[in-house]
């Protein structure tokens, strides 16, 4: 463990994937860390993105779940896979994405038993197949010309003879998938083992009408941070010693940053997925020129698969859209025919999930505000991705 941040006490606001991974990185650098969060691993609120998050992730409770007497099995609905959306010009985000890819694969490959590690962490290595259904600026002269292709382990461009009907191009490579229902408790357990303190509390927000995109204005952050300071003082109250001095706050609140800061640039990206029974032969994704996609994400530890998906910017609908479910199931039939074991040759459907990813106009916000020492990492990006482990390096500096 490093001593780079020894003597500092940092408060991380938010206990999603980004918040917990931030806490772990800071703890490993020697800082004392308190996590303050309204939602924690085990909660299933729609605005708690991480448990429901599915599709692209460039990133990195058991204790809480067991205290409640709950099982982690019913949380294994969200699915995530590594996939970059950085363009050829997004050099910094490219670095974040590739660093996260390597960190996750290294985590898996160093384990003697990858199956045991997957059960414990929710992180698994899979053979990934990616298809494009038409010409795309990402692959100007074929999959090998994608900026990320040289960084993928065991990358191979598929010859035309191996492409299925309707595919324009394809590639295979090693990838990681993350079962967030397992990964979140794993991260919380790691953070606690390193000495993190968790305070479950809601900080004040500016109320907005969540069903509209009406702008929010005014500054709420000083009030929220003052509340966090009081919570920390109350938690560490002692008649013989003063509460710890806070060196910095990290805002990792995701979509809640829209109301916490507030930041009207933050918006919801609605995602709908379907959980089905059975383990597919591969992690398969189909990308279309209009930006829509279909995917089948394996969940080896539970013998299930997550089918998707949607990316509906500005959509606050929390209920299932039946037509969307039918569309997902129909499009995924060709991707995993081995799972069509139900009556009439369909999938055995277990659950339909809806959640909100945070997006932000202008991309991710990673900065330090000097007027009050507050680090912010509250958005995925305009194209719905998150950049966890690799984001920590600039913040740590």
C-alpha positions as CSV (number, residue, x, y, z in Angstrom):
1,X,0.0,0.0,0.0
2,X,1.3,3.4,-1.0
3,X,1.7,6.3,1.5
4,X,1.2,9.0,-1.1
5,X,-2.0,10.3,0.5
6,X,-1.1,9.4,4.1
7,X,-2.7,11.8,6.5
8,X,-5.5,12.8,4.2
9,X,-9.2,12.1,5.0
10,X,-11.3,12.0,1.8
11,X,-15.1,11.8,1.6
12,X,-16.4,10.0,-1.4
13,X,-20.1,10.8,-2.2
14,X,-21.7,7.8,-3.9
15,X,-21.4,4.1,-3.6
16,X,-21.8,2.9,-7.2
17,X,-19.0,1.4,-9.2
18,X,-17.2,4.6,-9.7
19,X,-17.5,5.7,-6.1
20,X,-16.4,2.4,-4.6
21,X,-13.5,2.1,-7.1
22,X,-12.4,5.6,-6.3
23,X,-12.5,4.8,-2.6
24,X,-10.3,1.7,-3.1
25,X,-7.8,3.6,-5.1
26,X,-7.5,6.4,-2.5
27,X,-7.3,3.8,0.3
28,X,-4.5,2.0,-1.5
29,X,-2.7,5.3,-1.8
30,X,-2.8,5.8,2.0
31,X,-5.8,8.0,2.5
32,X,-8.5,7.5,5.1
33,X,-11.8,7.3,3.3
34,X,-15.4,7.8,4.3
35,X,-18.1,6.9,1.8
36,X,-21.5,8.7,2.1
37,X,-24.3,7.3,0.0
38,X,-28.0,7.3,-0.3
39,X,-27.9,4.0,-2.2
40,X,-25.5,1.1,-1.4
41,X,-24.9,-2.4,-2.8
42,X,-28.1,-4.3,-2.3
43,X,-30.5,-1.4,-3.1
44,X,-32.5,-1.6,-6.3
45,X,-33.6,2.0,-6.9
46,X,-33.8,2.9,-10.6
47,X,-31.6,5.9,-10.1
48,X,-28.9,3.8,-8.5
49,X,-27.3,3.0,-11.9
50,X,-24.7,0.4,-11.1
51,X,-26.9,-2.6,-10.2
52,X,-28.9,-2.2,-13.4
53,X,-26.1,-1.1,-15.7
54,X,-25.8,-3.0,-18.9
55,X,-23.8,-2.9,-22.0
56,X,-20.7,-0.8,-22.4
57,X,-18.3,-0.4,-19.6
58,X,-14.7,0.8,-19.7
59,X,-14.0,0.6,-16.2
60,X,-13.3,-1.4,-12.5
61,X,-21.7,-6.4,-0.1
62,X,-21.6,-9.4,0.5
63,X,-21.6,-8.1,4.1
64,X,-24.6,-5.8,3.6
65,X,-26.7,-8.4,1.7
66,X,-26.0,-11.1,4.3
67,X,-26.9,-8.8,7.1
68,X,-30.2,-8.3,5.5
69,X,-30.6,-12.0,4.9
70,X,-30.8,-11.4,1.2
71,X,-29.2,-13.4,-1.6
72,X,-27.0,-12.0,-4.3
73,X,-28.7,-14.2,-6.8
74,X,-31.6,-11.8,-7.4
75,X,-29.2,-9.0,-8.1
76,X,-27.6,-10.8,-11.0
77,X,-29.7,-9.1,-13.6
78,X,-27.5,-6.3,-14.8
79,X,-24.8,-7.1,-17.3
80,X,-21.7,-5.2,-18.4
81,X,-19.0,-5.7,-20.9
82,X,-15.9,-3.8,-21.8
83,X,-16.5,-1.7,-25.0
84,X,-15.0,1.7,-25.9
85,X,-16.9,4.5,-27.6
86,X,-13.9,6.8,-27.8
87,X,-13.3,8.2,-31.2
88,X,-9.9,8.3,-32.9
89,X,-9.6,11.9,-31.6
90,X,-10.4,11.2,-28.0
91,X,-6.8,10.4,-26.9
92,X,-7.3,10.8,-23.1
93,X,-10.4,8.7,-23.1
94,X,-8.7,6.1,-25.2
95,X,-6.0,5.8,-22.5
96,X,-8.6,5.5,-19.8
97,X,-10.5,2.8,-21.7
98,X,-7.4,0.7,-22.5
99,X,-6.0,1.0,-19.0
100,X,-9.3,-0.3,-17.6
101,X,-9.4,-3.1,-20.1
102,X,-5.9,-4.3,-19.1
103,X,-6.6,-3.9,-15.3
104,X,-9.7,-6.1,-15.5
105,X,-8.2,-8.7,-17.7
106,X,-5.1,-8.8,-15.5
107,X,-7.3,-9.2,-12.4
108,X,-8.9,-12.3,-13.9
109,X,-5.8,-13.9,-15.5
110,X,-3.6,-13.7,-12.4
111,X,-6.1,-15.9,-10.5
112,X,-5.4,-19.6,-10.2
113,X,-9.1,-20.3,-10.4
114,X,-10.9,-17.9,-12.7
115,X,-14.2,-19.6,-12.0
116,X,-13.8,-19.0,-8.2
117,X,-12.8,-15.4,-8.8
118,X,-15.8,-14.8,-11.0
119,X,-18.1,-16.2,-8.3
120,X,-16.5,-13.8,-5.7
121,X,-16.1,-10.7,-7.9
122,X,-18.5,-11.0,-10.8
123,X,-15.6,-10.3,-13.2
124,X,-15.2,-12.9,-16.0
125,X,-13.2,-13.3,-19.1
126,X,-15.0,-14.3,-22.2
127,X,-14.5,-14.8,-25.9
128,X,-16.1,-11.8,-27.5
129,X,-17.6,-11.6,-31.0
130,X,-18.4,-8.2,-32.4
131,X,-20.3,-7.6,-35.7
132,X,-20.9,-4.4,-37.7
133,X,-24.0,-4.6,-40.0
134,X,-22.7,-1.8,-42.3
135,X,-19.8,0.5,-43.0
136,X,-18.8,2.5,-40.0
137,X,-16.4,5.3,-39.3
138,X,-15.0,3.2,-36.4
139,X,-13.6,0.7,-39.0
140,X,-12.7,2.8,-42.1
141,X,-10.8,-0.1,-43.7
142,X,-12.1,-3.0,-41.6
143,X,-12.0,-4.0,-38.0
144,X,-8.2,-4.1,-37.9
145,X,-8.3,-0.3,-38.5
146,X,-10.3,0.5,-35.3
147,X,-8.0,2.5,-33.0
148,X,-8.5,0.0,-30.2
149,X,-7.8,-3.2,-32.3
150,X,-4.1,-3.3,-31.6
151,X,-4.8,-3.1,-27.8
152,X,-7.1,-6.1,-27.7
153,X,-5.7,-9.5,-26.6
154,X,-6.1,-12.2,-29.2
155,X,-7.7,-9.9,-31.7
156,X,-8.7,-11.4,-35.0
157,X,-10.6,-9.9,-37.9
158,X,-13.2,-12.3,-39.2
159,X,-12.9,-13.3,-42.9
160,X,-16.1,-12.9,-45.0
161,X,-16.5,-16.7,-44.9
162,X,-17.1,-16.6,-41.2
163,X,-19.6,-13.7,-41.1
164,X,-23.3,-14.5,-40.5
165,X,-26.0,-13.2,-42.8
166,X,-26.5,-9.5,-42.4
167,X,-23.0,-8.8,-41.1
168,X,-20.7,-6.4,-42.9
169,X,-17.6,-7.0,-40.8
170,X,-16.6,-8.8,-37.6
171,X,-13.9,-9.4,-35.1
172,X,-13.1,-11.5,-32.1
173,X,-11.0,-10.7,-29.0
174,X,-10.7,-11.4,-25.3
175,X,-13.1,-9.3,-23.2
176,X,-14.4,-9.0,-19.7
177,X,-17.9,-9.0,-18.5
178,X,-19.0,-7.8,-15.1
179,X,-22.0,-9.0,-13.1
180,X,-22.7,-5.8,-11.2
181,X,-24.9,-7.5,-8.7
182,X,-21.8,-9.4,-7.5
183,X,-19.2,-6.8,-8.3
184,X,-20.7,-4.1,-6.1
185,X,-20.6,-6.2,-2.9
186,X,-17.1,-7.3,-3.9
187,X,-16.0,-3.6,-4.2
188,X,-17.6,-2.6,-0.9
189,X,-16.0,-5.6,0.9
190,X,-12.6,-4.6,-0.5
191,X,-13.1,-1.0,0.5
192,X,-14.1,-2.0,4.0
193,X,-11.2,-4.4,4.3
194,X,-8.9,-1.4,3.5
195,X,-10.5,0.6,6.3
196,X,-13.3,2.6,4.6
197,X,-16.2,3.8,6.6
198,X,-19.7,3.8,5.1
199,X,-22.4,6.2,6.1
200,X,-25.8,5.6,4.6
201,X,-27.4,9.0,4.3
202,X,-29.1,11.2,1.6
203,X,-27.5,14.6,1.0
204,X,-29.8,17.6,0.2
205,X,-30.8,17.9,-3.5
206,X,-32.5,20.6,-5.5
207,X,-35.9,19.1,-6.4
208,X,-36.5,18.8,-10.2
209,X,-39.3,17.3,-12.2
210,X,-37.7,14.1,-13.3
211,X,-40.1,13.4,-16.2
212,X,-38.9,16.5,-18.0
213,X,-35.6,18.0,-19.1
214,X,-36.3,21.3,-17.4
215,X,-33.0,23.0,-16.5
216,X,-31.9,23.1,-12.9
217,X,-30.0,26.2,-11.6
218,X,-28.4,27.6,-8.5
219,X,-25.7,26.2,-6.4
220,X,-26.6,23.4,-4.0
221,X,-23.1,21.8,-3.6
222,X,-21.9,23.9,-0.6
223,X,-25.1,23.0,1.3
224,X,-24.6,19.3,0.4
225,X,-20.9,19.3,1.5
226,X,-21.8,21.1,4.7
227,X,-24.3,18.3,5.4
228,X,-21.7,15.7,4.6
229,X,-19.2,17.4,7.0
230,X,-21.8,17.3,9.8
231,X,-22.5,13.6,9.1
232,X,-18.9,12.8,9.4
233,X,-18.5,14.7,12.6
234,X,-21.5,12.9,14.1
235,X,-20.2,9.5,13.1
236,X,-16.8,10.1,14.6
237,X,-18.1,12.0,17.7
238,X,-15.9,11.5,20.7
239,X,-15.7,13.6,23.9
240,X,-11.9,13.2,23.8
241,X,-10.9,13.9,20.2
242,X,-12.1,16.2,17.4
243,X,-13.6,14.8,14.2
244,X,-11.3,14.2,11.3
245,X,-10.4,17.1,9.1
246,X,-11.7,16.6,5.5
247,X,-9.0,17.0,2.9
248,X,-11.3,16.6,-0.1
249,X,-14.7,15.5,-1.3
250,X,-15.1,13.3,-4.4
251,X,-18.5,13.7,-6.1
252,X,-19.2,10.3,-7.7
253,X,-23.0,10.6,-7.6
254,X,-23.8,9.7,-11.2
255,X,-27.2,10.8,-12.3
256,X,-27.9,12.4,-8.9
257,X,-25.3,15.1,-9.8
258,X,-28.1,16.7,-11.8
259,X,-29.8,17.6,-8.6
260,X,-26.9,17.6,-6.1
261,X,-24.6,20.2,-7.8
262,X,-26.9,20.8,-9.7
263,X,-25.6,20.2,-13.2
264,X,-28.3,20.5,-15.9
265,X,-25.8,19.0,-18.4
266,X,-26.4,15.6,-16.7
267,X,-29.2,13.6,-18.2
268,X,-30.7,10.1,-18.0
269,X,-30.0,7.4,-20.6
270,X,-32.7,4.8,-20.2
271,X,-31.7,1.2,-20.6
272,X,-33.9,-1.9,-20.9
273,X,-32.6,-5.4,-20.8
274,X,-33.9,-8.9,-20.5
275,X,-32.6,-11.7,-18.3
276,X,-33.0,-15.2,-19.7
277,X,-32.0,-18.7,-18.6
278,X,-29.0,-20.5,-20.1
279,X,-25.4,-19.8,-20.8
280,X,-24.6,-18.6,-24.4
281,X,-21.5,-19.9,-26.2
282,X,-19.9,-16.4,-26.5
283,X,-20.3,-12.8,-25.6
284,X,-21.8,-11.4,-28.8
285,X,-22.6,-7.8,-29.9
286,X,-24.1,-6.4,-33.1
287,X,-23.6,-2.7,-33.9
288,X,-25.7,-1.0,-36.5
289,X,-24.9,2.2,-38.5
290,X,-27.8,4.1,-36.7
291,X,-26.1,3.5,-33.4
292,X,-28.5,0.8,-32.1
293,X,-27.2,-2.5,-30.9
294,X,-28.0,-5.9,-29.7
295,X,-26.0,-8.0,-27.3
296,X,-25.9,-11.3,-25.4
297,X,-23.8,-11.1,-22.2
298,X,-23.1,-14.5,-20.5
299,X,-23.4,-14.9,-16.7
300,X,-21.5,-18.1,-16.1
301,X,-21.9,-18.0,-12.3
302,X,-25.7,-18.0,-12.5
303,X,-26.2,-19.9,-15.8
304,X,-28.0,-16.9,-17.3
305,X,-27.6,-14.3,-20.0
306,X,-28.5,-10.6,-20.3
307,X,-30.0,-9.6,-23.6
308,X,-30.1,-6.0,-24.7
309,X,-30.5,-3.3,-25.2
310,X,-31.5,0.3,-25.5
311,X,-29.9,3.7,-25.0
312,X,-32.7,6.3,-24.8
313,X,-31.3,9.7,-23.9
314,X,-33.6,11.9,-21.8
315,X,-36.1,9.2,-21.1
316,X,-37.2,8.9,-17.5
317,X,-39.7,6.0,-18.0
318,X,-39.1,3.5,-15.2
319,X,-41.6,0.9,-16.4
320,X,-41.0,-1.8,-18.9
321,X,-41.8,-1.1,-22.5
322,X,-43.4,-4.3,-23.8
323,X,-42.6,-3.6,-27.5
324,X,-39.0,-3.0,-26.6
325,X,-38.9,-6.4,-24.8
326,X,-40.3,-8.1,-27.8
327,X,-37.8,-6.4,-30.1
328,X,-34.8,-7.3,-27.9
329,X,-35.9,-11.0,-27.8
330,X,-36.5,-11.2,-31.5
331,X,-33.1,-9.5,-32.5
332,X,-31.2,-11.7,-30.1
333,X,-32.5,-15.0,-31.4
334,X,-29.9,-15.2,-34.1
335,X,-27.1,-14.3,-31.6
336,X,-27.8,-17.2,-29.2
337,X,-29.9,-19.9,-30.8
338,X,-28.6,-22.3,-28.3
339,X,-30.7,-20.5,-25.6
340,X,-34.0,-21.0,-27.5
341,X,-35.2,-23.8,-25.2
342,X,-38.6,-22.5,-24.1
343,X,-41.9,-23.4,-25.6
344,X,-42.4,-22.5,-29.2
345,X,-38.7,-22.0,-29.6
346,X,-38.2,-18.9,-27.6
347,X,-36.0,-17.7,-24.7
348,X,-36.9,-18.7,-21.1
349,X,-37.5,-15.2,-19.8
350,X,-36.6,-14.6,-16.1
351,X,-36.8,-10.8,-15.7
352,X,-37.1,-7.5,-17.5
353,X,-35.0,-4.6,-16.1
354,X,-35.1,-0.9,-16.6
355,X,-32.4,1.5,-15.3
356,X,-30.9,4.9,-15.9
357,X,-27.3,5.5,-16.9
358,X,-26.0,9.0,-16.4
359,X,-25.0,10.9,-19.5
360,X,-23.5,14.4,-19.7
361,X,-23.5,17.0,-22.4
362,X,-19.8,17.7,-23.1
363,X,-18.6,14.4,-21.8
364,X,-17.1,13.3,-18.5
365,X,-16.3,15.9,-15.9
366,X,-13.1,15.2,-14.0
367,X,-11.8,18.3,-12.3
368,X,-10.8,20.0,-9.1
369,X,-12.6,23.1,-7.9
370,X,-10.3,25.3,-5.9
371,X,-13.0,27.4,-4.3
372,X,-13.8,24.4,-2.2
373,X,-11.7,21.3,-2.4
374,X,-14.1,19.0,-4.3
375,X,-13.2,16.4,-6.9
376,X,-16.0,15.5,-9.3
377,X,-16.5,12.4,-11.4
378,X,-20.3,12.2,-11.7
379,X,-21.0,11.3,-15.3
380,X,-20.3,8.5,-17.7
381,X,-20.3,10.5,-21.0
382,X,-22.4,11.6,-23.8
383,X,-22.3,8.1,-25.3
384,X,-23.1,6.2,-22.1
385,X,-19.9,4.7,-20.8
386,X,-18.1,4.8,-17.5
387,X,-14.4,5.0,-17.0
388,X,-13.7,3.9,-13.4
389,X,-10.3,2.5,-12.6
390,X,-8.4,4.6,-15.0
391,X,-10.1,7.8,-13.9
392,X,-8.5,7.4,-10.5
393,X,-5.0,8.2,-11.7
394,X,-5.5,11.9,-12.5
395,X,-7.6,12.4,-9.4
396,X,-5.0,10.7,-7.2
397,X,-2.4,13.1,-8.6
